[in-house]
Amino acid sequence: MGSVNVTESGRECLFWRSYSDDTEGDLLSPDPTGMPPINTTKEHFFLNQNSVIHHNYCRNPYRRERPWCFVSDNVVQWEYCYIPMCTDHIPPACKLTELGGEYVGRRNVTMMGRPCLPWRSTDQTDFSTFPDSHDVNADHNFCRNNWIPGSRVAPWCFIEAGSSSKWEYCAVGFCERRVEVGAVGHVYPECRLSEKGIEYVGRQNETATGKACLKWENVLFNQSLWDLTHPYFIIDYYDLKNSINMDNYCRNFGRWKRPWCLVSDYTSWEYCDIPFCHDPNPPECKLSRPGGEYVGKLNMTISGYPCKPWLSMCPGDIEFCKDLHIGFADELDGPSECQLDRTGKEYIGTKNKTKKGFQCQPWLSNSPNSQLIAIDYHDKDLYDGEKLQRGYMYTNAWTFPDDLYPQHNYCRNPNGDEAVWCYKASGEGRDYCEVPECP
C-alpha cells in the first residue's frame, strides 16, 4: 500500500482507472465527469476490490513477478517498479484501511476468541485476491478480507460450527493514523475530523473547482448516478433521511475519498475542499435528534451497560450486518488498544500479556490460579442466567466491560484496581498489563 509512482526507468505511472487496454482487462474508459464506468471483474484483482484507492501507485494486480504500473507509451505500455524488500519481516498487527484487504498480520482468532480454521480446509478455493496468496498453505489460518465490496467490511475468518463452518470478524485495529490539524478557527461541523470526512455535516455547497452543488433530494431517482457510482458509492435512503440540513451541501455518502457533491444535471460529481478541524477530537454531543453524525467515544448505554464492538454482532444479526458498510459516520475499527482513563476500567482490547511478559490465564479457567466458584443450577438466585461451562462461574462476571467466554484471556480491570491486569497462565499470582492511555 505504498505510494511509489515511478517505474525503474523513471517513467511516471498512469492512474489505474485511466488506462484502457483490452489485453489487460479494460480497467477503465476515460470519462470527463471524473467517474468512469467500473469493470467489477477486473476490480477483483486489486486489494479491497477497488482500483481507485490505489491512484497511480505501483501495484501488482495480476500477480506478476513484482509491482508494476502502466505508462504513457504505446509500445512499452507497462513497466516494473523498484520496490525494496522490507528489513523487518514481521508483518504489522494492524490494518491501513477500513476493509483491511492489505492486512497480512498473524491474528488467527476472532473477536469472540474462537480459533480460525485453515483457509484450505474450507469450501474456499480461490486465494488469488489474498495479499499473501503464495503463502496460503494447509496451515494458513490468519484473518484476511478478500471478498467483494459490501460483503465483508473487515478482516475475518471461518470458524468451526459443529458439522459445518461459519465466519466471524477479527479484532484487527487501525495502524496509528495521523489526522491533519487544521488552522485556528476551523471548528466542527464546518470542517472535517477525519481524512474521509464521513462525519462532515457543514454547509459548504461548492466544489473545489468552484462549481455549485446540486440538491440531493432527487438522487434516489436518478439512474445515471447509480450507473456512475455503483458499486463503490452506496447511496442509501437512510443516509439521506438522517443527514443534517442535506439540501445541496457537500457530504461523503458512499465513504469515498472525501466529501463531494453532484454537479452538472446529476450526471457527474466533484470533490469539495473541506478543511480539517483545528481540534481533531470529536465533540461528545450530537447535532441532530437521530445523531447519525455522532463519532464520539461514548461506549456505555443509558442503563450503564458497556457497548459491544459493532463487528462482534456479525454474522449473527443478519438484518444489522447486511448494511454494516453504509450506516456509520466513521470507519469501523477493531476494539481500541488504548484505555480511556488511568485505570482502564472500560478497556476491551486484546492485550493478553503482562508487563513482565507473562501470558494471561483465561478468566474462565481455574488453572493454575483458582478464580471461579462452583454454582448450583437449582439455585436461581446464584445462577441468574450466567451459566458457564463445567458448572463454574466467575465470581464477579458482571464487573467486566465485555462478555466472558472460554478463550477470553485479555487484560481487564474488573475490580477497580489501579490498572488493567490478569492472572498469570504460568505460575501463581497476577500481574499488571501495560496499556497506553488514549490520546
Secondary structure, 3 states (H helix, E strand, C coil): CCCCCECCCCCECCCHHHCCCHHHCCCCCCCCCCCCCCCHHHHCCCHHHCCHHHCCCCECCCCCCCCEEECCCCCCCEEECCCCCCCCCCCCCCECCCCCCCCCCCCCECCCCCECCCHHHCCCCCCCCCCCHHHCCCCCCCCECCCCCCCCCCCEEEEEECCEEEEEECCCCECCCCCCCCCCCCCCCCCECCCCCCCCCCCCCECCCCCECCCCCCHHHCHHHHHHHCCCCCCCHHHHHHCCCCCCCCECCCCCCCCEEEECCCCEEEECCCCECCCCCCCCCCCCCCCCCCCCCCCECCCCCECCCHHHHCCCCHHHHCCCCCCCCCCCCCCCCCECCCCCCCCCCCCCECCCCCEECCCCCCCCCCCEEECCCCCHHHHCCCCCHHHEEECCHHHCCCCCCCCCCCCECCCCCCCCEEEECCCCCEEECCCCECC
